[in-house]
């Protein structure tokens, strides 16, 4: 199982939120490049990046930072946040990003996912952000009313190979992932599942492995020191 350290970008800075609330944004690292290099030194093979400004208002203000990370560190990066059209997807891949995450747009415009998968294959992932059982959109601010399992199945039927599942209630809270929902999702689809939200301990990682989750995103726990990234990556690989 892969461990993907996270870099959330707001105003060009590396920040973290609690439960997706933009009012809780706080800077967690002095420099994005240094942070990315540290993750690579710890053994990470893919960095999960989120453009929080893009997720909220569709802007591309952080794209230069993403490009700089890729060009100056050689990191493989997946990026989500505000990707709402084929033009956005083309632009993100032109930055050198390895995998594009479609979130809100996948709910509002499923045809976009089909077009993207037809053109780019496994370079396309879909982010499913759930509060309770329903999928949230637009920086987690809007409730789509769509059940997360039904939506995941729809995405898999369209050819999506990777689903990134976030339980919003767990995000940034250092309380462990939602194993129950992840288990239900694992039993519902065959595609790759990346767990996001609440991953805090080596025990969490071991339990996700038992559930046959393919990868886990580690964010706040790494920044606070609660989770040793080197040990986390080794635990995932064992």
Phi and psi in degrees as a GROMACS rama.xvg file:
@    title "Ramachandran Plot"
@    xaxis  label "Phi"
@    yaxis  label "Psi"
@TYPE xy
-84.4758  146.077  UNK-2
-109.202  124.136  UNK-3
-110.775  104.626  UNK-4
-67.3678  147.742  UNK-5
-110.324  142.052  UNK-6
-126.722  113.074  UNK-7
-98.9601  126.397  UNK-8
-106.046  128.914  UNK-9
-140.888  123.712  UNK-10
54.6786  36.0437  UNK-11
77.7313  2.46781  UNK-12
-111.574  158.024  UNK-13
-87.7905  113.19  UNK-14
-129.251  170.999  UNK-15
-133.061  151.501  UNK-16
-118.212  164.703  UNK-17
-109.056  124.73  UNK-18
51.6131  30.766  UNK-19
74.1388  9.60318  UNK-20
-82.1268  114.649  UNK-21
-63.5635  -23.4398  UNK-22
-70.1663  -16.8361  UNK-23
-95.0124  3.82488  UNK-24
-58.5912  129.524  UNK-25
-142.974  143.703  UNK-26
-68.2006  132.537  UNK-27
-117.828  -6.57612  UNK-28
-152.099  148.46  UNK-29
-73.1189  -34.5538  UNK-30
-144.564  127.844  UNK-31
-64.409  -43.204  UNK-32
-61.5402  -45.9517  UNK-33
-61.8708  -39.1953  UNK-34
-62.5041  -47.2352  UNK-35
-61.974  -42.9189  UNK-36
-61.3498  -40.1537  UNK-37
-62.4393  -39.3499  UNK-38
-64.26  -42.1653  UNK-39
-64.3973  -41.1035  UNK-40
-62.5316  -29.7431  UNK-41
-77.697  -10.5015  UNK-42
110.886  4.04685  UNK-43
-66.5818  139.546  UNK-44
-108.858  -9.42352  UNK-45
-151.595  130.697  UNK-46
-106.697  131.696  UNK-47
-91.7119  116.872  UNK-48
-117.85  140.716  UNK-49
-126.776  129.701  UNK-50
-91.7165  94.6418  UNK-51
-66.2692  -35.8664  UNK-52
-64.0442  -42.227  UNK-53
-63.1873  -40.7102  UNK-54
-62.196  -34.4993  UNK-55
-84.2141  -43.3768  UNK-56
-130.211  5.39432  UNK-57
78.1672  7.03117  UNK-58
-75.2378  163.777  UNK-59
-117.107  32.3965  UNK-60
-63.135  -24.2351  UNK-61
-99.0908  3.91939  UNK-62
-62.1321  -36.9201  UNK-63
-63.5312  -34.9099  UNK-64
-66.3954  -42.4552  UNK-65
-61.4676  -47.0348  UNK-66
-59.4359  -41.5133  UNK-67
-63.5827  -41.8166  UNK-68
-59.821  -46.324  UNK-69
-65.8089  -46.2349  UNK-70
-72.4138  -36.5997  UNK-71
-92.1073  -18.1624  UNK-72
-114.382  -17.9942  UNK-73
77.1311  11.4212  UNK-74
-68.356  145.119  UNK-75
-84.6758  132.674  UNK-76
-131.007  138.862  UNK-77
-109.763  143.449  UNK-78
-132.896  134.881  UNK-79
-131.66  167.201  UNK-80
115.508  103.928  UNK-81
75.4379  19.6995  UNK-82
-92.5718  104.794  UNK-83
-127.514  5.34356  UNK-84
-154.058  166.718  UNK-85
-63.55  -32.5796  UNK-86
-63.3399  -40.9416  UNK-87
-62.3689  -44.6512  UNK-88
-62.7312  -45.613  UNK-89
-58.0668  -43.5379  UNK-90
-65.7209  -40.5619  UNK-91
-66.238  -44.3279  UNK-92
-66.1714  -30.2442  UNK-93
-67.0023  -20.8884  UNK-94
-71.94  -17.2783  UNK-95
104.452  6.33269  UNK-96
-64.8072  139.104  UNK-97
-83.4251  -31.7116  UNK-98
-146.084  134.165  UNK-99
-103.425  133.583  UNK-100
-105.789  117.119  UNK-101
-95.6528  125.365  UNK-102
-112.11  -97.3682  UNK-103
-52.7532  -41.1443  UNK-104
-63.7894  -26.7161  UNK-105
-67.1867  -31.0945  UNK-106
-77.1369  -46.776  UNK-107
-74.7479  -33.786  UNK-108
-139.688  73.2065  UNK-109
-56.9848  -26.7487  UNK-110
-62.2894  -30.9073  UNK-111
-60.6872  -41.4945  UNK-112
-61.3974  -44.7262  UNK-113
-60.1237  -46.3701  UNK-114
-61.572  -42.7961  UNK-115
-66.3307  -42.783  UNK-116
-66.3733  -40.0418  UNK-117
-61.3267  -35.1873  UNK-118
-86.2915  -40.3683  UNK-119
-119.577  -2.7574  UNK-120
58.3923  -129.422  UNK-121
-77.738  6.92658  UNK-122
-78.2672  -3.84447  UNK-123
-108.97  126.879  UNK-124
-121.686  157.433  UNK-125
-116.831  130.747  UNK-126
-94.0484  124.261  UNK-127
-111.352  110.969  UNK-128
-107.688  114.003  UNK-129
-115.385  141.607  UNK-130
-122.302  114.41  UNK-131
69.8396  -126.135  UNK-132
-106.487  -3.26253  UNK-133
-104.538  150.207  UNK-134
-80.7055  132.267  UNK-135
-101.939  154.596  UNK-136
-133.939  172.952  UNK-137
53.4136  63.9594  UNK-138
66.9163  27.0992  UNK-139
72.8891  11.8359  UNK-140
-85.2671  -24.8619  UNK-141
-115.051  139.558  UNK-142
-94.2075  117.953  UNK-143
-76.7793  -20.9204  UNK-144
79.5249  0.561622  UNK-145
-91.9063  130.46  UNK-146
-64.767  134.85  UNK-147
-67.1471  -31.3015  UNK-148
-71.1524  -46.7666  UNK-149
-60.6608  -39.5607  UNK-150
-67.8819  -40.8359  UNK-151
-61.1069  -43.0283  UNK-152
-63.1668  -39.9987  UNK-153
-61.4362  -42.8877  UNK-154
-66.2948  -42.0027  UNK-155
-62.1168  -40.0018  UNK-156
-62.4076  -25.5421  UNK-157
-83.3555  -3.96196  UNK-158
102.676  6.25652  UNK-159
-66.0606  130.18  UNK-160
-97.3118  -17.9018  UNK-161
-137.044  128.401  UNK-162
-116.812  129.405  UNK-163
-105.121  111.156  UNK-164
-103.508  124.189  UNK-165
-119.167  126.131  UNK-166
-90.7591  108.962  UNK-167
-58.6417  -36.8745  UNK-168
-61.699  -24.2504  UNK-169
-94.6703  -17.9385  UNK-170
-64.785  124.693  UNK-171
72.4913  10.1946  UNK-172
-101.709  -8.27886  UNK-173
55.0417  40.284  UNK-174
-116.55  9.74012  UNK-175
90.3376  154.276  UNK-176
-70.7344  169.552  UNK-177
-88.1846  85.9154  UNK-178
-63.0424  -33.9105  UNK-179
-64.3794  -48.0589  UNK-180
-68.2896  -36.9344  UNK-181
-64.9432  -38.4852  UNK-182
-65.1072  -42.0508  UNK-183
-63.1752  -40.9171  UNK-184
-66.3529  -42.278  UNK-185
-60.0695  -36.9295  UNK-186
-76.595  -16.4081  UNK-187
-93.6848  -28.2834  UNK-188
-132.032  158.125  UNK-189
-102.45  -12.6027  UNK-190
-71.1133  171.289  UNK-191
-66.9442  135.733  UNK-192
-116.515  128.212  UNK-193
-109.581  122.575  UNK-194
-87.9832  133.932  UNK-195
-136.734  139.464  UNK-196
105.623  109.829  UNK-197
88.162  -2.51078  UNK-198
-65.7262  115.263  UNK-199
-128.628  -34.3796  UNK-200
-127.105  165.741  UNK-201
-64.242  -30.2019  UNK-202
-65.5229  -38.2198  UNK-203
-58.3379  -44.8605  UNK-204
-64.5824  -43.4506  UNK-205
-60.9695  -40.0311  UNK-206
-69.3075  -38.4373  UNK-207
-62.7458  -37.8687  UNK-208
-61.955  -40.747  UNK-209
-61.91  -33.3907  UNK-210
-79.6668  -2.83  UNK-211
66.7988  34.3441  UNK-212
-76.4783  139.109  UNK-213
-81.8605  -30.5385  UNK-214
-157.809  161.23  UNK-215
-138.693  139.161  UNK-216
-93.5275  129.66  UNK-217
-115.263  122.4  UNK-218
-120.933  -93.2486  UNK-219
-57.6501  -38.407  UNK-220
-60.7228  -33.3737  UNK-221
-70.8254  -43.2193  UNK-222
-68.1463  -34.2468  UNK-223
-81.7397  -14.5472  UNK-224
89.9177  1.03259  UNK-225
-65.3142  -29.9724  UNK-226
-123.185  123.206  UNK-227
-80.3596  114.78  UNK-228
-63.1018  -39.1714  UNK-229
-59.4133  -48.079  UNK-230
-67.0632  -36.533  UNK-231
-62.8423  -45.3299  UNK-232
-64.1299  -41.3229  UNK-233
-65.0067  -40.7742  UNK-234
-62.2541  -40.5108  UNK-235
-65.7603  -32.6962  UNK-236
-80.9899  -23.5294  UNK-237
